[in-house]
Amino acid sequence: MSQENAQSGMGFAFSDHARITMKASAGILTDRQMELVIRSNYSQDIAHQQDSKVHFDNCCFEEGAAYVMEEWHNIETEMDPYSDNALITFGRLLHTVQDFYSHSNWVELNQFVNPIPIWDLNVNSLPAGIVSGTWAIGTPKRCSDQAPTHRQLNKDDLNSEEGKKIVASGPNQGKPLFSLAQDAAIRATLEQFKRLQNINKIQRS
């Protein structure tokens, strides 16, 4: 496998995943706890390149959403949602939540809405025409033969083929799709931090 192909299925760059996570954290975790979350988030691109659901690749929306819910269940069964195990799990699910916006065409379908809506992780609420890029070594594969490749669709950085495209009109006029995907990922991540905080409050009450 070439270096080019090995990297093409990854999501936002490490620095972007870290930036998204830190911007959404609202200071509820210590520096050490944040490091656990960020490293766990990053590890998904190393350990699970071939697992479509972890990155919402290959149109695995149902599997990806189920994976996030399963990881939340694992956190809720921990006695302390801020334990190392829980935070490592939290980092993993954040990666998947964040990749949805860079790996699917959700942003393109909503580019004339400001801000870009946040998906509620309910597959029944997905719009017609939703698709994510195909990633050759990833399984399972749920896309049709007409689906774009990951390389064609990803908005993982500002230099990607799709990420550098500029919205031509509407409330997001002049903004690159990468920026819209990153902003949506930040707000979606914020919702996950709120959920973690609420679990902590409930368990301590």
C-alpha positions as CSV (number, residue, x, y, z in Angstrom):
1,M,0.0,0.0,0.0
2,S,1.5,3.3,-1.0
3,Q,2.0,6.1,1.5
4,E,-0.6,8.1,-0.4
5,N,-3.2,5.4,-0.1
6,A,-2.3,4.7,3.5
7,Q,-3.2,8.3,4.5
8,S,-6.2,8.9,2.3
9,G,-8.7,7.3,4.7
10,M,-7.8,9.4,7.7
11,G,-9.9,12.2,9.0
12,F,-9.1,15.7,10.1
13,A,-5.3,15.9,10.7
14,F,-4.1,15.3,14.3
15,S,-3.8,19.0,14.9
16,D,-7.3,19.6,13.6
17,H,-8.9,16.8,15.7
18,A,-7.0,18.3,18.7
19,R,-8.1,21.8,17.9
20,I,-11.7,20.8,17.5
21,T,-11.6,18.9,20.8
22,M,-9.9,21.7,22.7
23,K,-12.2,24.4,21.4
24,A,-15.3,22.4,22.4
25,S,-14.0,21.3,25.8
26,A,-15.2,24.4,27.7
27,G,-12.5,23.8,30.4
28,I,-14.3,20.9,32.1
29,L,-11.3,18.6,32.0
30,T,-7.8,19.0,33.4
31,D,-4.8,19.2,31.0
32,R,-3.9,15.5,31.8
33,Q,-7.5,14.4,31.1
34,M,-7.5,16.4,27.8
35,E,-4.3,14.7,26.8
36,L,-5.9,11.3,27.3
37,V,-8.9,12.3,25.2
38,I,-6.9,13.8,22.4
39,R,-4.4,10.9,22.2
40,S,-7.3,8.4,22.1
41,N,-9.0,10.4,19.4
42,Y,-5.9,10.4,17.3
43,S,-5.3,6.7,17.8
44,Q,-8.4,5.9,15.8
45,D,-6.6,6.9,12.6
46,I,-3.7,4.6,13.5
47,A,-5.5,1.5,14.8
48,H,-8.8,1.6,12.8
49,Q,-8.0,2.7,9.3
50,Q,-9.9,-0.3,7.9
51,D,-13.0,0.1,10.1
52,S,-15.5,2.1,8.1
53,K,-17.8,2.9,11.0
54,V,-15.1,4.6,13.0
55,H,-14.8,7.3,10.3
56,F,-18.2,7.2,8.7
57,D,-16.5,5.9,5.5
58,N,-18.2,3.9,2.8
59,C,-21.7,5.2,3.7
60,C,-21.6,3.3,7.1
61,F,-24.0,5.8,8.8
62,E,-26.0,3.3,10.7
63,E,-22.9,1.5,11.9
64,G,-21.1,4.7,12.8
65,A,-24.1,6.0,14.8
66,A,-24.4,2.7,16.6
67,Y,-20.7,2.7,17.4
68,V,-21.0,6.2,19.0
69,M,-24.0,5.0,21.1
70,E,-22.1,1.9,22.1
71,E,-19.2,3.9,23.3
72,W,-21.6,6.2,25.3
73,H,-23.0,3.1,26.9
74,N,-19.5,2.0,27.9
75,I,-18.9,5.4,29.5
76,E,-22.2,5.3,31.4
77,T,-21.3,1.9,32.9
78,E,-18.1,3.4,34.4
79,M,-18.4,4.4,38.1
80,D,-16.6,7.6,37.2
81,P,-17.2,9.2,33.7
82,Y,-13.9,11.1,34.2
83,S,-11.9,7.9,34.8
84,D,-9.0,7.1,32.4
85,N,-11.0,4.3,30.8
86,A,-14.0,6.5,30.3
87,L,-12.0,9.4,28.9
88,I,-10.2,7.1,26.5
89,T,-13.6,5.8,25.3
90,F,-14.8,9.4,25.0
91,G,-11.8,10.3,22.8
92,R,-12.7,7.4,20.5
93,L,-16.3,8.4,20.0
94,L,-15.3,12.1,19.4
95,H,-13.2,11.0,16.5
96,T,-16.2,9.4,14.8
97,V,-18.5,12.3,15.6
98,Q,-16.0,14.8,14.1
99,D,-15.2,12.7,11.0
100,F,-18.9,12.7,10.0
101,Y,-18.6,16.3,8.9
102,S,-15.4,15.9,6.9
103,H,-16.1,12.5,5.4
104,S,-19.8,12.9,4.3
105,N,-21.5,15.4,2.1
106,W,-23.6,16.7,5.0
107,V,-21.9,20.1,4.8
108,E,-22.5,20.3,1.0
109,L,-26.2,19.5,1.4
110,N,-26.5,22.2,4.1
111,Q,-24.1,24.8,2.7
112,F,-26.8,27.4,2.3
113,V,-27.8,27.2,6.0
114,N,-25.9,29.1,8.7
115,P,-24.8,27.6,10.9
116,I,-24.5,24.1,9.4
117,P,-26.9,21.9,11.4
118,I,-25.6,19.3,13.7
119,W,-26.7,15.7,13.0
120,D,-28.5,14.0,15.9
121,L,-27.0,10.6,15.1
122,N,-30.4,9.3,14.2
123,V,-30.2,7.6,10.8
124,N,-33.9,8.3,10.2
125,S,-33.1,12.0,10.1
126,L,-30.5,11.8,7.4
127,P,-31.5,13.7,4.3
128,A,-31.9,12.1,0.9
129,G,-28.7,12.1,-1.1
130,I,-26.4,11.7,2.0
131,V,-23.2,9.9,1.1
132,S,-19.7,9.5,2.4
133,G,-16.6,8.8,0.5
134,T,-15.5,5.2,-0.5
135,W,-12.3,4.0,1.2
136,A,-10.9,0.9,-0.6
137,I,-9.5,-0.9,2.4
138,G,-12.4,-0.1,4.7
139,T,-15.2,-2.5,5.5
140,P,-18.1,-2.8,5.4
141,K,-19.0,-1.0,2.2
142,R,-22.5,0.4,1.9
143,C,-22.2,3.0,-0.9
144,S,-23.5,2.6,-4.4
145,D,-21.1,2.4,-7.3
146,Q,-21.7,6.0,-8.1
147,A,-20.5,7.3,-4.7
148,P,-17.4,9.6,-4.7
149,T,-14.1,8.3,-3.3
150,H,-12.8,9.5,0.0
151,R,-10.2,11.5,-1.8
152,Q,-12.8,13.3,-3.9
153,L,-15.2,14.1,-1.0
154,N,-13.1,14.6,2.2
155,K,-12.8,18.0,3.8
156,D,-10.0,16.9,6.1
157,D,-7.9,20.0,5.4
158,L,-7.9,23.2,3.5
159,N,-5.9,21.8,0.7
160,S,-8.1,18.8,0.0
161,E,-10.0,18.7,-3.3
162,E,-13.4,19.3,-1.7
163,G,-12.2,21.2,1.4
164,K,-10.8,24.1,-0.5
165,K,-14.0,24.7,-2.5
166,I,-15.6,28.1,-1.7
167,V,-19.3,28.6,-1.2
168,A,-20.5,30.8,-4.0
169,S,-23.6,32.4,-2.5
170,G,-25.9,32.5,0.5
171,P,-25.1,33.0,4.2
172,N,-21.9,31.1,4.0
173,Q,-20.6,32.9,0.9
174,G,-16.8,33.0,0.7
175,K,-16.2,30.3,3.2
176,P,-14.3,27.1,2.3
177,L,-16.1,23.8,2.9
178,F,-13.3,22.8,5.2
179,S,-14.0,25.7,7.5
180,L,-17.7,24.8,7.6
181,A,-17.0,21.2,8.3
182,Q,-14.6,22.1,11.1
183,D,-17.1,24.5,12.7
184,A,-19.9,21.9,12.6
185,A,-17.5,19.4,14.1
186,I,-16.7,21.8,17.0
187,R,-20.3,22.3,17.8
188,A,-21.1,18.6,17.6
189,T,-18.2,17.9,19.9
190,L,-19.4,20.5,22.3
191,E,-22.7,18.6,22.6
192,Q,-20.7,15.4,23.4
193,F,-18.8,17.3,26.2
194,K,-22.2,18.5,27.6
195,R,-23.4,14.9,27.7
196,L,-20.3,13.8,29.5
197,Q,-20.7,16.6,32.0
198,N,-24.3,15.7,32.6
199,I,-23.4,12.1,33.2
200,N,-20.9,13.2,35.8
201,K,-23.5,15.4,37.5
202,I,-26.1,12.6,37.6
203,Q,-23.6,10.1,39.0
204,R,-22.5,12.5,41.7
205,S,-26.0,13.5,42.8
